[in-house]
Amino acid sequence: MIIKFVCALLIFVPLSSMSSFAEDVTPLRVGVILPLSGESASIGEGFKNGMQIAIDGLTPEDRNLVQFIYEDDSLSSKKAVSALNKLLTQDHVQAVINFSSGTANALAPIIERRALPLIAIASDPKVVEGRKYAFNFWVTPDEEARVLVPEAIRRKYTNVARLSTIHDGVYAVNRATDRINAGRIKFGYDEEFPPEIKDFRAAIAKIKARGDIDAILPILFPGQLSAFAKQVRSMGIELPFFGFEFFEDANEVKNSGGTLVGAWYVNADDSTGTFNDRYLKKFPNGSLYSAANGHDAVLLLVTAAKANASSEGVREFLSTLKDFTGALGTYSASGDNRFTLPAALKEVTATGFKKLS
């Protein structure tokens, strides 16, 4: 009887210790607010897909360090705030990831008051200005403009038609473009449109009537961009398209009926040269737009959690980041709650997206 008891004890103690150890690992709870429905669902799904690639590559131990809780905001500020309230009151999250400058500007003041870190996939510098806990995890508009403007000049564009969606992030991109351009390229036609507008024929007619436009710069949301490109070509205009970020959406290229093929644009660099290949192998019809940011956001939070799985620990890690390497290359904190992410020239091709330089 004594022998049986001792053997049982020897078996029980290690198992009990292992169970206790597993229970002691409290994950960092992260709320992720993305557009997972509506016109911009493809880019929200692309970001989430990028996160999943990173999660799949983690060790079981690292995977247990962070828990992600997803919410859909359809790119609506009102829905984003509602989602945040749920994450704060029911899920008790310790950090938040959010997509888009417009929704980030609505969420940042609330999250700042809670002293929780916000990783905003956003262009607008107002998201982080004067804040301690908000971080813009996107290639800055100035960096993008520093790549785009010289290339447009090299291609001898002198008079450009610019069409922009009314949105905080687009405004930030336009301000940076105008600053870097310094009047060298003229915007002979420059108009803004609400996100729900998809009929651009009146605007296209004005561009066609001018007769002096060299190229077209559409900074339009998904759903708008593909519709615009088809309407331009159907009205007999063959001017080149160029621009930013939203061109890197496979669904938009498909929906454009091939009219976006050949367009060149600027977006975050895939510096490793391998992430895009891995992504398209797993998600052949997925949008690449922001996918690498989703991937690296996971790696950043897991690395932060290893050192200090608390809100303050994450904030400290992000604000002092140095030479971190991920799908977006090697980058550091820039000192203003942004990061030194590089931009690159790319082109839409019939089979995907190609880096030009």
FIKE-897993 format. One record per residue (C-alpha): residue in three letters; residue number from 1; x, y, z. Coordinates in Angstrom, 3 decimals. Example, Ala and Ser with C-alpha at 12.3 -4.5 7.8 and 13.67 -1.06 7.14 Angstrom:
2
<site r="Ala" k="1" x="12.300" y="-4.500" z="7.800"/>
<site r="Ser" k="2" x="13.670" y="-1.060" z="7.140"/>
! end
This chain:
357
<site r="Met" k="1" x="0.000" y="0.000" z="0.000"/>
<site r="Ile" k="2" x="2.832" y="2.399" z="0.923"/>
<site r="Ile" k="3" x="4.651" y="1.600" z="-2.327"/>
<site r="Lys" k="4" x="1.509" y="2.290" z="-4.342"/>
<site r="Phe" k="5" x="1.012" y="5.623" z="-2.531"/>
<site r="Val" k="6" x="4.590" y="6.727" z="-3.178"/>
<site r="Cys" k="7" x="4.353" y="5.815" z="-6.853"/>
<site r="Ala" k="8" x="1.080" y="7.675" z="-7.152"/>
<site r="Leu" k="9" x="2.654" y="10.692" z="-5.482"/>
<site r="Leu" k="10" x="5.653" y="10.631" z="-7.824"/>
<site r="Ile" k="11" x="3.290" y="10.586" z="-10.800"/>
<site r="Phe" k="12" x="0.898" y="13.187" z="-9.410"/>
<site r="Val" k="13" x="3.391" y="15.893" z="-8.411"/>
<site r="Pro" k="14" x="5.028" y="16.488" z="-11.819"/>
<site r="Leu" k="15" x="1.656" y="16.539" z="-13.588"/>
<site r="Ser" k="16" x="0.255" y="18.932" z="-11.007"/>
<site r="Ser" k="17" x="3.286" y="21.194" z="-11.367"/>
<site r="Met" k="18" x="2.967" y="21.228" z="-15.160"/>
<site r="Ser" k="19" x="-0.726" y="22.094" z="-14.956"/>
<site r="Ser" k="20" x="-0.014" y="24.867" z="-12.486"/>
<site r="Phe" k="21" x="2.706" y="26.248" z="-14.746"/>
<site r="Ala" k="22" x="0.358" y="26.351" z="-17.748"/>
<site r="Glu" k="23" x="-2.323" y="28.091" z="-15.708"/>
<site r="Asp" k="24" x="0.184" y="30.681" z="-14.488"/>
<site r="Val" k="25" x="0.793" y="31.910" z="-18.056"/>
<site r="Thr" k="26" x="-1.705" y="34.749" z="-18.419"/>
<site r="Pro" k="27" x="-1.761" y="35.929" z="-22.043"/>
<site r="Leu" k="28" x="-1.628" y="39.551" z="-23.076"/>
<site r="Arg" k="29" x="-5.172" y="40.270" z="-24.303"/>
<site r="Val" k="30" x="-5.228" y="42.309" z="-27.516"/>
<site r="Gly" k="31" x="-8.324" y="43.685" z="-29.203"/>
<site r="Val" k="32" x="-8.108" y="43.842" z="-32.998"/>
<site r="Ile" k="33" x="-10.614" y="46.185" z="-34.684"/>
<site r="Leu" k="34" x="-10.677" y="45.721" z="-38.467"/>
<site r="Pro" k="35" x="-12.989" y="46.287" z="-41.445"/>
<site r="Leu" k="36" x="-14.134" y="42.695" z="-41.951"/>
<site r="Ser" k="37" x="-17.342" y="43.562" z="-43.789"/>
<site r="Gly" k="38" x="-18.328" y="46.172" z="-46.357"/>
<site r="Glu" k="39" x="-16.319" y="47.578" z="-49.263"/>
<site r="Ser" k="40" x="-13.020" y="47.514" z="-47.348"/>
<site r="Ala" k="41" x="-13.397" y="43.949" z="-46.046"/>
<site r="Ser" k="42" x="-10.678" y="42.644" z="-48.368"/>
<site r="Ile" k="43" x="-7.982" y="44.815" z="-46.793"/>
<site r="Gly" k="44" x="-9.158" y="43.991" z="-43.278"/>
<site r="Glu" k="45" x="-9.031" y="40.298" z="-44.146"/>
<site r="Gly" k="46" x="-5.586" y="40.812" z="-45.680"/>
<site r="Phe" k="47" x="-4.318" y="42.254" z="-42.407"/>
<site r="Lys" k="48" x="-5.899" y="39.416" z="-40.432"/>
<site r="Asn" k="49" x="-4.390" y="36.864" z="-42.830"/>
<site r="Gly" k="50" x="-0.965" y="38.383" z="-42.274"/>
<site r="Met" k="51" x="-1.498" y="38.036" z="-38.532"/>
<site r="Gln" k="52" x="-2.449" y="34.385" z="-38.983"/>
<site r="Ile" k="53" x="0.756" y="33.612" z="-40.897"/>
<site r="Ala" k="54" x="2.763" y="34.999" z="-37.976"/>
<site r="Ile" k="55" x="0.651" y="33.108" z="-35.399"/>
<site r="Asp" k="56" x="1.079" y="29.845" z="-37.324"/>
<site r="Gly" k="57" x="4.843" y="30.317" z="-37.243"/>
<site r="Leu" k="58" x="5.051" y="30.757" z="-33.461"/>
<site r="Thr" k="59" x="6.111" y="28.039" z="-31.059"/>
<site r="Pro" k="60" x="3.291" y="26.709" z="-28.824"/>
<site r="Glu" k="61" x="4.849" y="28.552" z="-25.881"/>
<site r="Asp" k="62" x="4.977" y="31.880" z="-27.719"/>
<site r="Arg" k="63" x="1.454" y="31.383" z="-29.083"/>
<site r="Asn" k="64" x="0.160" y="31.254" z="-25.518"/>
<site r="Leu" k="65" x="1.694" y="34.623" z="-24.661"/>
<site r="Val" k="66" x="-0.871" y="36.715" z="-26.579"/>
<site r="Gln" k="67" x="-4.609" y="36.315" z="-27.118"/>
<site r="Phe" k="68" x="-6.188" y="38.177" z="-30.053"/>
<site r="Ile" k="69" x="-9.870" y="39.129" z="-29.961"/>
<site r="Tyr" k="70" x="-11.247" y="40.310" z="-33.316"/>
<site r="Glu" k="71" x="-14.020" y="42.842" z="-33.887"/>
<site r="Asp" k="72" x="-15.482" y="44.219" z="-37.127"/>
<site r="Asp" k="73" x="-16.038" y="47.963" z="-37.630"/>
<site r="Ser" k="74" x="-16.781" y="48.045" z="-41.400"/>
<site r="Leu" k="75" x="-14.393" y="51.039" z="-41.466"/>
<site r="Ser" k="76" x="-17.007" y="53.050" z="-39.527"/>
<site r="Ser" k="77" x="-15.846" y="55.249" z="-36.637"/>
<site r="Lys" k="78" x="-19.150" y="54.721" z="-34.822"/>
<site r="Lys" k="79" x="-18.852" y="50.940" z="-35.078"/>
<site r="Ala" k="80" x="-15.180" y="51.107" z="-34.095"/>
<site r="Val" k="81" x="-16.031" y="52.943" z="-30.861"/>
<site r="Ser" k="82" x="-18.780" y="50.411" z="-30.113"/>
<site r="Ala" k="83" x="-16.341" y="47.548" z="-30.711"/>
<site r="Leu" k="84" x="-13.768" y="49.196" z="-28.436"/>
<site r="Asn" k="85" x="-16.306" y="49.579" z="-25.626"/>
<site r="Lys" k="86" x="-17.066" y="45.865" z="-25.847"/>
<site r="Leu" k="87" x="-13.376" y="44.971" z="-25.807"/>
<site r="Leu" k="88" x="-12.751" y="47.179" z="-22.772"/>
<site r="Thr" k="89" x="-15.751" y="46.217" z="-20.668"/>
<site r="Gln" k="90" x="-16.220" y="42.544" z="-21.552"/>
<site r="Asp" k="91" x="-12.835" y="41.313" z="-22.758"/>
<site r="His" k="92" x="-10.671" y="43.571" z="-20.585"/>
<site r="Val" k="93" x="-8.043" y="43.973" z="-23.285"/>
<site r="Gln" k="94" x="-4.619" y="45.371" z="-22.443"/>
<site r="Ala" k="95" x="-3.728" y="46.616" z="-25.941"/>
<site r="Val" k="96" x="-5.550" y="47.436" z="-29.172"/>
<site r="Ile" k="97" x="-4.765" y="47.130" z="-32.880"/>
<site r="Asn" k="98" x="-6.843" y="49.277" z="-35.218"/>
<site r="Phe" k="99" x="-6.988" y="49.791" z="-38.973"/>
<site r="Ser" k="100" x="-7.362" y="53.194" z="-40.717"/>
<site r="Ser" k="101" x="-6.665" y="56.797" z="-39.770"/>
<site r="Gly" k="102" x="-10.342" y="57.751" z="-39.595"/>
<site r="Thr" k="103" x="-11.290" y="55.134" z="-37.019"/>
<site r="Ala" k="104" x="-7.961" y="55.497" z="-35.184"/>
<site r="Asn" k="105" x="-8.618" y="59.196" z="-34.646"/>
<site r="Ala" k="106" x="-11.942" y="58.264" z="-33.030"/>
<site r="Leu" k="107" x="-10.415" y="55.570" z="-30.812"/>
<site r="Ala" k="108" x="-7.078" y="57.109" z="-29.787"/>
<site r="Pro" k="109" x="-8.432" y="59.599" z="-27.185"/>
<site r="Ile" k="110" x="-10.448" y="56.862" z="-25.448"/>
<site r="Ile" k="111" x="-7.555" y="54.419" z="-25.400"/>
<site r="Glu" k="112" x="-5.119" y="57.102" z="-24.238"/>
<site r="Arg" k="113" x="-7.281" y="57.835" z="-21.193"/>
<site r="Arg" k="114" x="-7.144" y="54.126" z="-20.329"/>
<site r="Ala" k="115" x="-3.328" y="54.145" z="-20.644"/>
<site r="Leu" k="116" x="-3.448" y="51.253" z="-23.112"/>
<site r="Pro" k="117" x="-1.127" y="50.934" z="-26.129"/>
<site r="Leu" k="118" x="-2.751" y="51.395" z="-29.540"/>
<site r="Ile" k="119" x="-1.067" y="50.055" z="-32.665"/>
<site r="Ala" k="120" x="-2.792" y="52.034" z="-35.406"/>
<site r="Ile" k="121" x="-2.389" y="50.970" z="-39.020"/>
<site r="Ala" k="122" x="-2.745" y="54.600" z="-39.984"/>
<site r="Ser" k="123" x="-1.098" y="57.350" z="-42.030"/>
<site r="Asp" k="124" x="-2.422" y="60.423" z="-40.246"/>
<site r="Pro" k="125" x="0.182" y="61.804" z="-37.782"/>
<site r="Lys" k="126" x="-2.653" y="63.322" z="-35.728"/>
<site r="Val" k="127" x="-3.345" y="59.822" z="-34.397"/>
<site r="Val" k="128" x="-0.168" y="59.968" z="-32.293"/>
<site r="Glu" k="129" x="0.472" y="63.687" z="-31.823"/>
<site r="Gly" k="130" x="0.584" y="64.604" z="-28.142"/>
<site r="Arg" k="131" x="-0.089" y="61.016" z="-27.080"/>
<site r="Lys" k="132" x="2.000" y="58.562" z="-25.100"/>
<site r="Tyr" k="133" x="0.242" y="55.292" z="-25.870"/>
<site r="Ala" k="134" x="-0.771" y="55.566" z="-29.553"/>
<site r="Phe" k="135" x="1.612" y="54.326" z="-32.278"/>
<site r="Asn" k="136" x="1.298" y="54.627" z="-36.073"/>
<site r="Phe" k="137" x="2.504" y="51.319" z="-37.508"/>
<site r="Trp" k="138" x="2.487" y="52.285" z="-41.163"/>
<site r="Val" k="139" x="5.041" y="53.673" z="-43.572"/>
<site r="Thr" k="140" x="4.786" y="57.436" z="-43.118"/>
<site r="Pro" k="141" x="3.174" y="59.594" z="-45.820"/>
<site r="Asp" k="142" x="6.408" y="61.594" z="-46.088"/>
<site r="Glu" k="143" x="8.423" y="58.454" z="-46.780"/>
<site r="Glu" k="144" x="5.938" y="57.391" z="-49.447"/>
<site r="Ala" k="145" x="5.930" y="60.833" z="-51.042"/>
<site r="Arg" k="146" x="9.737" y="60.910" z="-51.078"/>
<site r="Val" k="147" x="9.606" y="57.813" z="-53.285"/>
<site r="Leu" k="148" x="6.582" y="58.728" z="-55.415"/>
<site r="Val" k="149" x="7.344" y="62.328" z="-56.407"/>
<site r="Pro" k="150" x="10.840" y="61.756" z="-57.907"/>
<site r="Glu" k="151" x="9.500" y="58.789" z="-59.898"/>
<site r="Ala" k="152" x="6.625" y="60.866" z="-61.282"/>
<site r="Ile" k="153" x="9.108" y="63.576" z="-62.280"/>
<site r="Arg" k="154" x="11.386" y="60.966" z="-63.863"/>
<site r="Arg" k="155" x="8.421" y="59.814" z="-65.942"/>
<site r="Lys" k="156" x="7.965" y="63.431" z="-67.052"/>
<site r="Tyr" k="157" x="4.553" y="63.986" z="-65.478"/>
<site r="Thr" k="158" x="3.982" y="67.732" z="-65.357"/>
<site r="Asn" k="159" x="0.201" y="68.075" z="-65.016"/>
<site r="Val" k="160" x="-1.676" y="65.415" z="-63.026"/>
<site r="Ala" k="161" x="-5.329" y="64.739" z="-62.217"/>
<site r="Arg" k="162" x="-5.710" y="63.823" z="-58.531"/>
<site r="Leu" k="163" x="-8.927" y="62.274" z="-57.196"/>
<site r="Ser" k="164" x="-9.117" y="61.636" z="-53.446"/>
<site r="Thr" k="165" x="-11.490" y="59.953" z="-51.031"/>
<site r="Ile" k="166" x="-12.521" y="62.217" z="-48.158"/>
<site r="His" k="167" x="-10.640" y="60.561" z="-45.303"/>
<site r="Asp" k="168" x="-8.056" y="61.517" z="-42.658"/>
<site r="Gly" k="169" x="-5.419" y="59.133" z="-44.006"/>
<site r="Val" k="170" x="-5.822" y="60.388" z="-47.567"/>
<site r="Tyr" k="171" x="-5.535" y="63.978" z="-46.358"/>
<site r="Ala" k="172" x="-2.250" y="63.076" z="-44.647"/>
<site r="Val" k="173" x="-0.918" y="61.524" z="-47.863"/>
<site r="Asn" k="174" x="-1.946" y="64.561" z="-49.916"/>
<site r="Arg" k="175" x="-0.332" y="66.998" z="-47.476"/>
<site r="Ala" k="176" x="2.920" y="65.055" z="-47.589"/>
<site r="Thr" k="177" x="2.805" y="64.831" z="-51.398"/>
<site r="Asp" k="178" x="2.268" y="68.574" z="-51.743"/>
<site r="Arg" k="179" x="5.082" y="69.282" z="-49.293"/>
<site r="Ile" k="180" x="7.591" y="67.013" z="-51.047"/>
<site r="Asn" k="181" x="6.438" y="68.043" z="-54.514"/>
<site r="Ala" k="182" x="6.850" y="71.762" z="-53.751"/>
<site r="Gly" k="183" x="4.983" y="72.774" z="-56.885"/>
<site r="Arg" k="184" x="7.147" y="70.867" z="-59.362"/>
<site r="Ile" k="185" x="4.185" y="68.813" z="-60.603"/>
<site r="Lys" k="186" x="0.937" y="70.689" z="-61.184"/>
<site r="Phe" k="187" x="-2.395" y="69.195" z="-60.158"/>
<site r="Gly" k="188" x="-4.500" y="70.588" z="-62.959"/>
<site r="Tyr" k="189" x="-7.534" y="68.682" z="-61.725"/>
<site r="Asp" k="190" x="-7.837" y="68.047" z="-57.973"/>
<site r="Glu" k="191" x="-11.131" y="66.894" z="-56.441"/>
<site r="Glu" k="192" x="-12.364" y="65.003" z="-53.350"/>
<site r="Phe" k="193" x="-15.185" y="62.466" z="-53.132"/>
<site r="Pro" k="194" x="-17.146" y="60.843" z="-50.274"/>
<site r="Pro" k="195" x="-16.323" y="57.135" z="-49.743"/>
<site r="Glu" k="196" x="-19.724" y="56.002" z="-51.050"/>
<site r="Ile" k="197" x="-19.340" y="57.669" z="-54.477"/>
<site r="Lys" k="198" x="-18.689" y="55.220" z="-57.327"/>
<site r="Asp" k="199" x="-19.870" y="57.134" z="-60.365"/>
<site r="Phe" k="200" x="-16.981" y="59.302" z="-61.534"/>
<site r="Arg" k="201" x="-18.099" y="59.914" z="-65.089"/>
<site r="Ala" k="202" x="-18.688" y="63.656" z="-64.599"/>
<site r="Ala" k="203" x="-15.191" y="64.073" z="-63.151"/>
<site r="Ile" k="204" x="-13.659" y="61.955" z="-65.908"/>
<site r="Ala" k="205" x="-15.376" y="64.084" z="-68.531"/>
<site r="Lys" k="206" x="-13.743" y="67.172" z="-67.025"/>
<site r="Ile" k="207" x="-10.321" y="65.509" z="-67.138"/>
<site r="Lys" k="208" x="-10.860" y="64.471" z="-70.745"/>
<site r="Ala" k="209" x="-12.005" y="67.955" z="-71.734"/>
<site r="Arg" k="210" x="-8.814" y="69.550" z="-70.415"/>
<site r="Gly" k="211" x="-6.520" y="67.790" z="-72.864"/>
<site r="Asp" k="212" x="-3.384" y="68.728" z="-70.895"/>
<site r="Ile" k="213" x="-3.258" y="65.981" z="-68.233"/>
<site r="Asp" k="214" x="-0.219" y="63.642" z="-68.265"/>
<site r="Ala" k="215" x="-1.313" y="61.035" z="-65.697"/>
<site r="Ile" k="216" x="-4.012" y="60.215" z="-63.157"/>
<site r="Leu" k="217" x="-3.413" y="59.868" z="-59.412"/>
<site r="Pro" k="218" x="-6.480" y="58.179" z="-57.856"/>
<site r="Ile" k="219" x="-6.227" y="57.955" z="-54.065"/>
<site r="Leu" k="220" x="-9.534" y="56.155" z="-53.738"/>
<site r="Phe" k="221" x="-10.897" y="53.494" z="-51.410"/>
<site r="Pro" k="222" x="-11.541" y="49.868" z="-52.422"/>
<site r="Gly" k="223" x="-14.698" y="49.685" z="-54.486"/>
<site r="Gln" k="224" x="-14.106" y="53.209" z="-55.745"/>
<site r="Leu" k="225" x="-10.698" y="52.575" z="-57.305"/>
<site r="Ser" k="226" x="-11.748" y="49.661" z="-59.513"/>
<site r="Ala" k="227" x="-14.966" y="51.411" z="-60.575"/>
<site r="Phe" k="228" x="-13.036" y="54.574" z="-61.436"/>
<site r="Ala" k="229" x="-10.410" y="52.723" z="-63.482"/>
<site r="Lys" k="230" x="-13.059" y="50.939" z="-65.550"/>
<site r="Gln" k="231" x="-14.945" y="54.182" z="-66.178"/>
<site r="Val" k="232" x="-11.768" y="55.995" z="-67.272"/>
<site r="Arg" k="233" x="-10.930" y="53.348" z="-69.842"/>
<site r="Ser" k="234" x="-14.540" y="53.009" z="-71.025"/>
<site r="Met" k="235" x="-14.531" y="56.752" z="-71.758"/>
<site r="Gly" k="236" x="-11.493" y="56.378" z="-74.011"/>
<site r="Ile" k="237" x="-8.786" y="57.800" z="-71.720"/>
<site r="Glu" k="238" x="-5.517" y="55.846" z="-71.786"/>
<site r="Leu" k="239" x="-3.475" y="58.028" z="-69.395"/>
<site r="Pro" k="240" x="-1.289" y="56.105" z="-66.918"/>
<site r="Phe" k="241" x="-2.502" y="55.455" z="-63.369"/>
<site r="Phe" k="242" x="-0.172" y="55.868" z="-60.402"/>
<site r="Gly" k="243" x="-0.539" y="56.354" z="-56.687"/>
<site r="Phe" k="244" x="-0.375" y="54.778" z="-53.255"/>
<site r="Glu" k="245" x="-1.237" y="51.673" z="-51.237"/>
<site r="Phe" k="246" x="-4.767" y="50.783" z="-52.394"/>
<site r="Phe" k="247" x="-3.468" y="49.466" z="-55.721"/>
<site r="Glu" k="248" x="-2.059" y="46.491" z="-53.775"/>
<site r="Asp" k="249" x="-5.432" y="44.796" z="-53.451"/>
<site r="Ala" k="250" x="-5.957" y="41.700" z="-55.595"/>
<site r="Asn" k="251" x="-9.731" y="42.085" z="-55.372"/>
<site r="Glu" k="252" x="-9.591" y="45.625" z="-56.712"/>
<site r="Val" k="253" x="-7.367" y="44.542" z="-59.589"/>
<site r="Lys" k="254" x="-9.770" y="41.714" z="-60.387"/>
<site r="Asn" k="255" x="-12.823" y="43.958" z="-60.121"/>
<site r="Ser" k="256" x="-11.204" y="46.506" z="-62.398"/>
<site r="Gly" k="257" x="-11.352" y="44.034" z="-65.273"/>
<site r="Gly" k="258" x="-7.638" y="44.431" z="-65.912"/>
<site r="Thr" k="259" x="-7.742" y="48.232" z="-66.205"/>
<site r="Leu" k="260" x="-5.400" y="48.626" z="-63.210"/>
<site r="Val" k="261" x="-2.718" y="46.376" z="-64.709"/>
<site r="Gly" k="262" x="0.351" y="48.477" z="-65.479"/>
<site r="Ala" k="263" x="-0.350" y="51.050" z="-62.769"/>
<site r="Trp" k="264" x="2.604" y="51.876" z="-60.550"/>
<site r="Tyr" k="265" x="2.382" y="52.847" z="-56.906"/>
<site r="Val" k="266" x="4.212" y="53.240" z="-53.602"/>
<site r="Asn" k="267" x="3.641" y="51.089" z="-50.545"/>
<site r="Ala" k="268" x="5.557" y="49.575" z="-47.648"/>
<site r="Asp" k="269" x="8.537" y="47.545" z="-48.778"/>
<site r="Asp" k="270" x="8.609" y="43.758" z="-48.582"/>
<site r="Ser" k="271" x="12.281" y="43.989" z="-47.674"/>
<site r="Thr" k="272" x="12.735" y="40.296" z="-46.936"/>
<site r="Gly" k="273" x="11.603" y="39.364" z="-50.426"/>
<site r="Thr" k="274" x="9.855" y="36.272" z="-49.040"/>
<site r="Phe" k="275" x="6.739" y="37.328" z="-47.143"/>
<site r="Asn" k="276" x="4.623" y="38.061" z="-50.223"/>
<site r="Asp" k="277" x="5.439" y="34.632" z="-51.651"/>
<site r="Arg" k="278" x="4.480" y="32.897" z="-48.403"/>
<site r="Tyr" k="279" x="1.307" y="34.941" z="-48.152"/>
<site r="Leu" k="280" x="0.092" y="34.245" z="-51.684"/>
<site r="Lys" k="281" x="0.848" y="30.546" z="-51.300"/>
<site r="Lys" k="282" x="-1.472" y="30.371" z="-48.276"/>
<site r="Phe" k="283" x="-4.010" y="32.986" z="-49.435"/>
<site r="Pro" k="284" x="-3.813" y="33.010" z="-53.266"/>
<site r="Asn" k="285" x="-6.821" y="35.320" z="-53.620"/>
<site r="Gly" k="286" x="-6.102" y="37.473" z="-50.575"/>
<site r="Ser" k="287" x="-5.235" y="41.149" z="-50.500"/>
<site r="Leu" k="288" x="-1.593" y="41.926" z="-49.763"/>
<site r="Tyr" k="289" x="-2.509" y="45.415" z="-48.608"/>
<site r="Ser" k="290" x="-1.279" y="45.736" z="-44.991"/>
<site r="Ala" k="291" x="-0.733" y="41.962" z="-44.643"/>
<site r="Ala" k="292" x="2.936" y="42.408" z="-43.718"/>
<site r="Asn" k="293" x="1.903" y="44.946" z="-41.066"/>
<site r="Gly" k="294" x="-0.456" y="42.370" z="-39.584"/>
<site r="His" k="295" x="2.325" y="39.803" z="-39.545"/>
<site r="Asp" k="296" x="4.789" y="42.109" z="-37.821"/>
<site r="Ala" k="297" x="2.228" y="43.431" z="-35.325"/>
<site r="Val" k="298" x="1.934" y="39.872" z="-33.983"/>
<site r="Leu" k="299" x="5.710" y="39.467" z="-33.730"/>
<site r="Leu" k="300" x="6.068" y="42.827" z="-31.982"/>
<site r="Leu" k="301" x="3.446" y="41.996" z="-29.360"/>
<site r="Val" k="302" x="4.780" y="38.498" z="-28.704"/>
<site r="Thr" k="303" x="8.300" y="39.870" z="-28.273"/>
<site r="Ala" k="304" x="6.986" y="42.577" z="-25.942"/>
<site r="Ala" k="305" x="4.994" y="40.021" z="-23.935"/>
<site r="Lys" k="306" x="8.094" y="37.901" z="-23.374"/>
<site r="Ala" k="307" x="9.707" y="40.812" z="-21.550"/>
<site r="Asn" k="308" x="6.656" y="42.318" z="-19.843"/>
<site r="Ala" k="309" x="3.113" y="41.177" z="-20.647"/>
<site r="Ser" k="310" x="1.406" y="44.339" z="-19.456"/>
<site r="Ser" k="311" x="0.049" y="47.474" z="-21.106"/>
<site r="Glu" k="312" x="2.944" y="49.534" z="-19.814"/>
<site r="Gly" k="313" x="5.419" y="46.870" z="-20.881"/>
<site r="Val" k="314" x="4.078" y="46.940" z="-24.453"/>
<site r="Arg" k="315" x="4.174" y="50.751" z="-24.566"/>
<site r="Glu" k="316" x="7.766" y="50.808" z="-23.345"/>
<site r="Phe" k="317" x="8.800" y="48.140" z="-25.867"/>
<site r="Leu" k="318" x="7.228" y="49.952" z="-28.827"/>
<site r="Ser" k="319" x="8.597" y="53.357" z="-27.886"/>
<site r="Thr" k="320" x="12.166" y="52.068" z="-27.581"/>
<site r="Leu" k="321" x="12.149" y="49.564" z="-30.467"/>
<site r="Lys" k="322" x="15.570" y="49.180" z="-32.061"/>
<site r="Asp" k="323" x="16.562" y="47.231" z="-35.201"/>
<site r="Phe" k="324" x="13.563" y="44.913" z="-35.180"/>
<site r="Thr" k="325" x="13.387" y="42.568" z="-38.172"/>
<site r="Gly" k="326" x="10.147" y="41.269" z="-39.639"/>
<site r="Ala" k="327" x="8.286" y="41.015" z="-42.941"/>
<site r="Leu" k="328" x="8.629" y="44.787" z="-43.379"/>
<site r="Gly" k="329" x="12.410" y="44.651" z="-43.060"/>
<site r="Thr" k="330" x="14.536" y="46.043" z="-40.225"/>
<site r="Tyr" k="331" x="13.188" y="49.133" z="-38.499"/>
<site r="Ser" k="332" x="13.208" y="51.079" z="-35.242"/>
<site r="Ala" k="333" x="11.045" y="53.495" z="-33.297"/>
<site r="Ser" k="334" x="11.403" y="56.967" z="-34.805"/>
<site r="Gly" k="335" x="11.011" y="58.868" z="-31.545"/>
<site r="Asp" k="336" x="7.588" y="60.301" z="-32.395"/>
<site r="Asn" k="337" x="5.522" y="57.126" z="-31.883"/>
<site r="Arg" k="338" x="6.056" y="56.059" z="-35.467"/>
<site r="Phe" k="339" x="8.588" y="53.720" z="-37.078"/>
<site r="Thr" k="340" x="11.306" y="53.885" z="-39.717"/>
<site r="Leu" k="341" x="9.460" y="51.671" z="-42.182"/>
<site r="Pro" k="342" x="10.804" y="51.854" z="-45.754"/>
<site r="Ala" k="343" x="8.683" y="52.477" z="-48.868"/>
<site r="Ala" k="344" x="9.151" y="50.942" z="-52.311"/>
<site r="Leu" k="345" x="7.987" y="51.412" z="-55.885"/>
<site r="Lys" k="346" x="5.745" y="48.623" z="-57.152"/>
<site r="Glu" k="347" x="3.688" y="47.799" z="-60.224"/>
<site r="Val" k="348" x="0.399" y="45.997" z="-60.772"/>
<site r="Thr" k="349" x="0.907" y="43.073" z="-63.163"/>
<site r="Ala" k="350" x="-1.467" y="40.528" z="-64.688"/>
<site r="Thr" k="351" x="-0.265" y="37.942" z="-62.167"/>
<site r="Gly" k="352" x="0.205" y="40.069" z="-59.048"/>
<site r="Phe" k="353" x="2.445" y="42.867" z="-57.840"/>
<site r="Lys" k="354" x="6.071" y="43.504" z="-58.778"/>
<site r="Lys" k="355" x="8.651" y="45.563" z="-56.945"/>
<site r="Leu" k="356" x="10.332" y="48.070" z="-59.257"/>
<site r="Ser" k="357" x="13.105" y="49.315" z="-56.979"/>
! end
